[in-house]
Amino acid sequence: MNPEVPKARGAALFRPPEHTCRGTLTFLYSSPSGNMTPRGEERGTKLHAFLRRNLVVILTVSGVLLGVALGMALRGVRLSRAHVTYVAFPGEMLLRMLRMVILPLVVCSLVSGAASLDARSLGRLGGIALSYFLATTLVASAIGITLAFVVRPGEGAGHSAAVALEGTAVGARKDTVDSFLDLARNLFPANLVAAAFRTYATDYKMVAVGNLTNGTLTYQKVPVGVDMDGTNILGLVLFAIVFGVALRKLGADGEELTRFFSSFNEATMVLISWIMWYVPVGITFLVAGKIAEMEDAVLLVTSLGKYIFASILGHVIHGGVVLPLIYLTFTRKNPFSFLSGLIAPFTTAFATCSSSATLPSMMKCVEENNGVDKRISRFILPIGATVNMDGAAIFQCVAAVFIAQLNNVQLDAGQIFTILVTATASSVGAAGIPAGGIITIAIILEAIGLPTEDLSLMLAVDWIVDRTTTVVNVEGDALGAGILHHINQKEMERRGAELAEARVEAAADAPAKKTETSPLVTRKKADALMATGGLGSREDVESVL
């Protein structure tokens, strides 16, 4: 070994004499003895850093694969329903943990986000976000209707699929008008505390009208309001945004409460980072339990296979082509590099089938992996998890056309337009929970006059379709946050350029002085005046200079 070559790693290597150059390079980069070379050490360091950075993602994906294998193995054992419940218990604990932090995360993030943005930025970003959500949902609905007419899933399915639907029940029918009125009522909850665990819904009761003696007694269906279990997330979102704007208006008086919500939000994010380490374990048993409880899966797939195929194909087209193209159009950046940092939230969405349960991990990964501004992500993502349901709009449109074909109903242009608009509007109120979109399909069926009894077919295979539905939902939210972050950055750069240009123009317009303006001369004059008492303290001099 040449003694002139330094041994310390990272030291500067100078060129040795010509006759020793070849041997020195051979030792440094390709040691024949098999010892670790600097290049090998660099590879090992990069691999170690990659594993540490993506350990949660790797464990989460491995948990899904392990859960599938475990579930298939348990199917051969033929466990009872009680034993399947025990198998899925760790997954149930994961869902309870995620739901535990949803309420403080949504409220605190929206309050702090709205309070940190000025009214102009808040209105501009909010308008862009709502336009983005509306446009993508309309496109998703159009994709769903088109695929339903191309694939024609209702042909060949028939009502024979009902043999696999024993024990499946569908809720009571609700009028379309009452469904949208309930949406408006839930925007303004009468009790904020009750809104954390109760939501308003319309029920019906028969009221006697007329006189029994003269035979004019009749019964009318009258809507009555009832409280149902479930978080009124729409009302809480609206209140949190308005409350944050009010804190912003208070100025200095509202800073203490704004800091409180910001600290509360940061503490919630710490809790989420701890929960993320349990996600691989919970997902393993959640997937295993779902596969173990499947019954007559072959019959369901063969009878409703075209419906499943049309729905999943729509999700692939919208999530793999349409949304990335929209992101590319606005940002001129590679959308798939952005999505590569969100593998963990996508895996969580696939396993839990819940946009709300995915919100904590999505918010964490968007900020840490993709560098989205916290003010943007914590303001947009909770709103998106509530109102942006692209995947739900796709499968709702496919389901509506599927049921129409199942009943041999020919849809006209007016009914197709009604499906498009109703699916877009009803997906806003769809609950971010498993099977939440099934409830809103009843609104579409009522709007076009189709029977809701066939919804039991959707419930039978919803556990399959709902997984890709949730992934597309959260993907749309994440890409929307990335687009808004890009637009906000461009706006800040534009304002900075305008401010710099204004300063240059002001300096150019200032009258030129004939006296010496050297900073050294000015500083010496100032020191002399300060020594004689002509100026105040040195801090005053510095501020003047």
Secondary structure, DSSP 8 states (H G I E B T S, - for coil): --TTS--STT-------HHHHHHHHHHHH--TT----HHHHHHHHHHHHHHHHTHHHHHHHHHHHHHHHHHHHHHHHT--HHHHHHHTHHHHHHHHHHHHHHHHHHHHHHHHHHHHS-HHHHHHHHHHHHHHHHHHHHHHHHHHHHHHHHH-TTTTT-GGGGGG-TT--------HHHHHHHHHHHHS-S-HHHHTTEEEEEEEEEEEES-TTTT--EEEEEEEEEEEES--HHHHHHHHHHHHHHHHHHGGGGHHHHHHHHHHHHHHHHHHHHHTTTHHHHHHHHHHHHHHT--SHHHHHHHHHHHHHHHHHHHHHIIIIIHHHHHHHHH-S-HHHHHGGGHHHHHHHHHH--HHHHHHHHHHHHHHHH---HHHHHHHHHHHHHH--HHHHHHHHHHHHHHHHHTT----HHHHHHHHHHHHHHGGG--SSTTHHHHHHHHHHHHHT--STTHHHHHHHHHHHHHHHHHHHHHHHHHHHHHHHHHHHHHHHHHHHHHHHHHHHHHHHS---SS---HHHHHHHHHHHHHTTSS--HHHHHHH-
